[in-house]
């Protein structure tokens, strides 16, 4: 048994480094780890233990997941799964709070359920669905553009095709739209 770090892969060959040795180990067994169905092997530079009862490192199993100077512990709560990435992004799932957090320093996030989708970029959010319902007070800061056949308020068309009855030319006010 030896402690070491997973080195970079070259094709199907994984590397394990320990105390100045750089051993190329072919398709070294690495157990997957994660809550649920997601499996992930060791990342390059991740610390772990090489267990090889035969004494032949290439026939061993590298068990990743030791905490040390390879990086800080992502989270110590047993009900939280955290993946942190080198670019500063993270995925955090707290199954006790039923909360999922995705954080990116830049780029895009797409969420798709059936034919409905949401695309979030650095500068915009685009939603696409057969029906979108917003409940609660809504504040819009900026210009509003509506591309559709009608705009209704309390069931009455107030869009570009609405009419006002009994309009007489002149300075008088019009009746409410119909």
N, C-alpha and C positions, 0 to 999 in steps of 0.2 A: 504494500500500500504506500502510495506517494502522493504528496500534495503538489499541485501544479496549476497551470493555467491552460485553457484551450487556446491554441494558436490558430493561425489562418488556415483555411482549406485550400488545397490545390487539386482541383478536380474532385474526386471522391476520397481524397486522402486528408484526414484530419491531423492536426499537430497538437501535441501536448508538450509543454515546456516545464521543466522543473530543475532547479539548482544548476543552471548553466547547460543542461542537456536539452536538445531539441529533437524529440522523437517523432518521426512520421509513423502514424499508426493505421494506415489504411482505413477501412470502414469500421472504426472503433464504435463499440456499443455505447450509446448515451441514452439513458432513460428520459422519456418526455416528462415534463412536469407542468402543471397548471391545474387550476380548478376547472372542472367540466371537461368538455371534449377537446379543448385546444391543447396541442402538444408542442413543446418548443425545446430544442436541444440547447446546449451551451452556446453562448455568444463568444466571439473571439475576445480573449483577454479575461474571460470569466474564470474565477477560481473554483477549484473542485478537488476531488480525490480520485486518483486512479487506483482501482482495486483489481489486482491480477493474482489470484490464488496460485496459478501455475508458475509465476515468476516471469513470464513472458509478457511484456507490456502490450504488445500488439493483440493479445488475447484477452485483455482486461476490459473493464467497464469504467468509463469516466463518469463520476457522479458530480454534477455541477451544483452550485448554489451556496458555496461558502461565502460568508461576509468577510470582508477584509478591505485592503486598499484599492480593490478594483472598482469600488463605488459604494455609495451609501446604501443602507437598507431602504428599499422603496417605501415600506410602510410596515408597522408592527401590529396592526389590528388584524385579527384572524378572519374578519368578515370583509376585508378589502383586498382586491386584486389590483396591483399596480404594475404597469409596464412603462418604463421611462426610456426614452430614446436619445441618442447622442445629439440630435439637432435641437433638443429642448422640448420636444413633443412628449405627450403622455396620454395613456389610457388608464382611467381609474374607475373600477366598478365596485361599488359598495352594495352587496346583495342584502344586507340588513336594512339599509335605508332605501333600497330600490332606486339607486342613483347611479348614473353613468356619466362620466365627464371625459370629454375629448379636448385636448389642448394642443394646438399647433402654433409654432412661431410664425408660419407663413404657409400658404398653399390652399388646398381645398378639402372639404369634408362633404361626402355625399351620403345621405340616408335614403334608402329605398325600401318601401313596403308595397308589394304588388305593383300597381301602376302609379302610385303616389311617390313623390320624391322631394327632397330638400337639398339644395346645393348651397354651401356656405363657402365664400372665398374671402380674401383679405378685404374686399371692398363691397361685396354684395351678398344678398340672400335671395335665392330664387326657390319658390315653392310651386309644385305642380300637382294638382289633384282634381278629380271630378267636382269636388265641393270642399270649400274651406270655410270654417266657422270660427269667428273670433268672438269671445265673450268677455265683456268688461270694458272699461274706459280705454279708448284708443287715442294716442297722440301721434300725429304725423308731423315731422319737422322736415320741410323741404317741399318741392313741387310734387303734385299728384297728377298722374296721367292714367286715364281709364280707357282701355281699348276693349269695347264691348258694345252689344246692341242696345243696352239700356242701363240707366242708373235710377234706382228707386229709393224713395224715402217714405216709410210707412205705407208701402204698397203703391205709391203714386209715382209715375214717371217724372223725374226732374232732370233727365238727360237732354241731349241736343234735339230730340224729336218731340218734347212735351209742348202742349198748347195751353194758352190762357183764354178762357171764354170771355166774350163781351169786351174785347179790347177796342177802344176807340183811340184814334190817333190824337196825340196831344200830350199835355203835361201830367195827366192823371195817372194814378197807380193802377196796376193790373190786379185781377183776381188771382187767387192761388192757382198753381198749375194743376192740370188734371191728367 
